[in-house]
Every structure is written in C-alpha cells, then in structure tokens.
Amino acid sequence: MEEALRQEPADVLKVVLFGPESTGKTTLARELARHYGEPWVPEFAREYLQEKWDRVQQTCAPEDLLPIARGQMRLENIGAREASRLLICDTDLLETKVYSETYYGGGCDPKLQAAALANDYDLYFLTDIDIPWEADDLRDKPHERAEMFHYFKTALRENNRRFVILSGGREARFEKAVKHIDQLLNTMSEFTSSDLEYMAEKGIDPEKARAQIETFKEGIPPVRLSKAAVVGEGIVRFSQEDESRLRELYRNRDADTEVLKFIPASGAASRMFKALFNFLGDFDPSADDLDAYLAEPGHGDMRKFAENLHDFPFYGLVQSRIRGKATDKAAELYAFVQELLSEDGLNYGFYPKGLLPFHNYDGNLATPFEEHLYEGAAYACTGETAVLHFTISPQHSDLFNREFDGLRDRVGDQVHCSFTVGYSFQKPSTDTIAVTPENTPFRDSEGKILFRPGGHGALIENLNDQEADLIFIKNIDNVVVRPELDTITRWKEVLGGYLIELQEQAFSFYRMLSDGSLDHDLLNRIKTFLEDQLNARFGESFQGLSIEEQVAVLQDKLARPIRVCGMVKNEGEPGGGPFWITDDKGHDSLQIIESAQVDMSDPGQKSLFEDSTHFNPVDLVCGVRNAYGEKYNLLNFVDEKQGFITGKTSEGRPLKALELPGLWNGGMAYWNTVFAEVPVSTFNPVKTVNDLLKPAHRSSRKK
C-alpha cells in the first residue's frame, strides 16, 4: 500500500460520518467533537475542490482522487495523534472509492481501493437523505440522492463495516450518535486488558461482546406472529406441469453453475439413545424383572426398542459381539445395549450421529454420511463432481476423514461421480459472552471471562465461507434408503429449478434498474414480482416516494440472497414452521419460527402457532450471489434480535447464556424467502433410535 494512504497505528476509537452529499455530516462531526472534547477530521476534498473551482471553475476529475485521498489520510493521522480516546472523521477513503465508482464509470484506482479496504474504523454513521438539500459550488446530484444513498449503504454492507443509519432531525441524529459512541467507549472500560487479549485470541470483537451484554439487559422480546403461512398466502404448491418444467430448468442449468450440499453434522448421537442410557442406569438384569420394567409408564421407548430389536440395522453387528455372553432374555438385552453404547463396546453414544449405521443393505451397514454422498451424486453435481460440506465437531474430524477414505472410491465407482468433501467447525469467534443474573460478565474461579458456543446459528459464518452458486441445506440425519432416493432427487430438482427461475427474473429486474430503466410500468412490474413471488412487503408510504426513491427501495429488496424452503404438512413433529410476523416497526415478513421464539402465555399467539398447517423440515436451496455474480456477505442479513436467552450454570453458579439466531431462523431473516410445499416423504429425520424403524430407513434387501 502507498505509504501516504496508510493509517498510522492509534489507540483511539475512530468513527466515520459517511453518506451522500448534503446530509449533515460536517455539522454533526463538529457537534460530536465539541461534545466529547476531541478532535475531528474535516473533509479534505472540500478544501481541495473549492480551491480548484475558485481557480479554474472546474469540479472533481478522476486525476484528483489520489491527491484527495493522500490529503485526507494526512489530516486523519494528525488527528489520531492529537486524540485521547476518540476521533471523529467527516469522511474516509471508502467514501472516496464510492464516488470514484459512481461518477467515473465504475472504476477506482488500485492504490485508492487497497487503502480504502485496508483502513479500519470502529463505527460508521450512515447519514440519511431525509433532510433538505442545500446547494453550493460543489454539490451536483440533488435528484439522485436515493440512488447515492443506496450505493453508500451497499458499500458498507459488502465490505462488512459496522454501521448505524442516522435519520431524522439534527437533534435526533446527534442523540443517536452519542448513544452509540458512548457504548463503544464503555466497552473500553468494561473489560480488562486480559479480557481484551483473550477476546483477540478467540477473534471476538469486544464491541460485539458489549452488544451482547446490552441484549441481556434489554431482553429479547418474542416475535409477533401475524398469521401462519398457508398455501396461496406464503406457501406455493406446484402443479405436475410446474414440477416437470422446474426439474427441466434445474437439469439444464448453466454448466458452470457451482452446486454445493451443506450439511450441519456436529450433533452427537447421545440424545438418540436417551431411553437406552436410562435403561443401563436404572435396570439390574440380575435383580429386576424385564417385563415389569418395560411395562412401566415412561418406558415406552425402551419397550419399542426391545420388541423390534431384530429390525435395527446394527442388530447383526451387535449380536456377533455379544453372542454367548448372556443366559436369559433380560441379560441379553442389557448386554446388547451395553455393547451398543459403552466405551468398551461400539461406543455409539459418543459418535456423531452422521457416522452411525442407519441402514442395512444385505449386511452392509450405511451411515448418513454415506447416504449424503449418494444424494450429492444424484442432484448436486457440478460437471462430474459432487461437492459436499459438513460442519462437524473438531473431536470427530478423524472419524469423518476415515469414513470418507473408505467410501470415496467405492461410492464414486457406483455413481460414476467423484467427490470433493470439506469440513468446518463452529468458529470460536462466534462464541457468546455469558453473564451473571445481574447482567455483568460472568467470570470463572480464576477471574477469566466466560464465553459459550453460540448454537447452530453460528453456522451462518461457515455458510458465508462457501463459494458455490446454489447451496442445498439439509440436516445430517434426514436421509432415506437408496430405493427411495428418486423421490428426494425429484423434489430437490424442483426446488432448485424454482430458485433459478426466481433468480433469473430478480437479476434481470435489478440490471434494468441499474441501467436507468425508470418508467412507471417497469417499477410496478418489479413491485408485483417482489410481492407475489418473493413475498416482500411495502409500506403505505411507497407510492408517495419519488421515482428515484422507489428505485432505491426496489433495488434494496432485490439485492438480497434468496432461499427456497421446502415445507411439509404438519403432522405434529416438534419444531418450527412458516409464519408471517410483524416486527416492532410494523413491517411484515415471512419467517421460519420456532416455538421458543413465541410468547406461549399469550392465548392468541399460542393458537396461531399450534394451528400452523405446515412444518419446517430444514430443506433449503439458497442463492447467495447478486445480479453480477458477486457473493453476498450473509452476515449482513441476520436479525440479531431473534436469538435466545437461556439459564445455565457453571462451577455451581447460575448464569445467563445467549444463543445466536438460528441458521434458518433469524440467521436468514433479511433474505428473500419463498416457501414451497413438498411431500412429507422427503422428511425422515432420526431424532431417537426408534426412528430407524420407520419405512424410509428400512431396506427390503436387509437381512
């Protein structure tokens, strides 16, 4: 990087006023500097360009941008040396980059771009355009303010900058800015230097930890259900003609479209065997009567397991290991369960669920991992290679690697397909801070601050790291025996084809708007598409906006990832479902909602949730690129207020823990969401060991 464009190291907070011209940035920068008694960095471009105008009556040209950038960084570095704890910047090089790209054909000098992306700030204040335009010698786009605001907002999102939008009058903007700056300054005093070092090791932003503490203090309000999504109003039902058309569209997708299967697979199998673990702890084969134990209330799951022992895929394997070790029925069942679960036996209670034998083909046992390879070959190939990504626990990585090494060639030869398999772990940077009941950071007996895993919502970061164009998401335990795979494949192709169809139309509309097509008929067609096909909703004020403002709103709604989610008819399975919800600003959106997010003490909300006609089987296909093939930063589309606060203990002391918004719940809250009805036969999870007795997991070839 050019030295004159580089930030000098400084142990102060830096905030940036950022946004289109004539939105009150300079006035606010002065007021904030005066309030905190700290320096502010003026906009060098104004001084530079005003002098140029006075001298030759010319405005900014491309060759002016690097001198402006150098002058801006010189002023900022001087200010940073003078500041004690806070520096207010009236602009930064990212803003210069935005102007370069919007004014001069989309280009930016490589030196300017490198510095704009490398320089770091703690917070941006994006100034809204809801204040009057004030003309001067240098301002020149009074009729393109909405479009420019969209460009600035997009720049912040795409470059993963933390920002707050400042709207309203001068006083409201000032108060909101002060609130957020005070929170940043409090972070510096809330944590010790050891805390900050520990967070740095884990990759945790201290401001994020502080924001989580604020979430504990404020609480997370339940979502407000508006109504259940039903067929015709939030859920689409395909005709046979639709199915055929969409399958054909998916099969004929562009050859270079990269497809990925993303499989959350970190779950341990211990919950599957809860009834069996209880049996080992409660039953004494030398003293207790087996029939009496199995007949007791609460032992129904164990009774079903015992009655159908011969039908489990692992029956032959376990029997071969315990043969001759038991003299009666009770001792044999106890020995069977002990061999299945104990550390000295098969140790299935320790295994990840994805590596347990789910299916039996003539004595050949198959794991969910193996079945996902067959699925990948059936519908998720790019060329002749199926790409799969599993999120797993670090302690299981060797087990998964050995499993794949033993399957790669055999399965590949059978399906005439090669495999690329990747793994990732939940990142330490996604752990969340724990607090005491009084909402102060919880510290262990050595005074160390406690962070806990953030739940499966943390996997949005793993998903964000994937580079594919279309990503199918499905849980590790939702598989079927291979004779039933055609049904799964057919519906995956339908969902994939529908996503491609929606993307093609959304991309076409977005490019039209970007190219300057602004007639009312086009805007109405785009609005109708967003409402009818992508389930977007518009406020009553939309029709009163100027054309430029309507274009900015439409572009913002089009420029989002799209997910098509299969929904099955509700047959009483526990879990989430498809709903319309209303947020605290009165905006309606389509979401996947879990029971824990709903105020079940409210009879109306409870009734709405329980009367849902459909259920979420976690069967998604996601489009994560924009109209120009650029990958979205998925972290920009998370609703942090859809997390969960739970009570836990550590070292015998109570604490409060925070789970991040679920991956397909708040983790995708601001995506464009489409629900499509799929048959219940596509949903075959294994939550307990007895689920392996269902027809979807029974092969007619099993002996």
Summary of the structure (lengths in Angstrom):
residues: 703
radius of gyration: 29.0
end to end distance: 67.6
largest distance: 105.1
contacts: 2271
relative contact order: 0.11
helix: 48%
strand: 18%
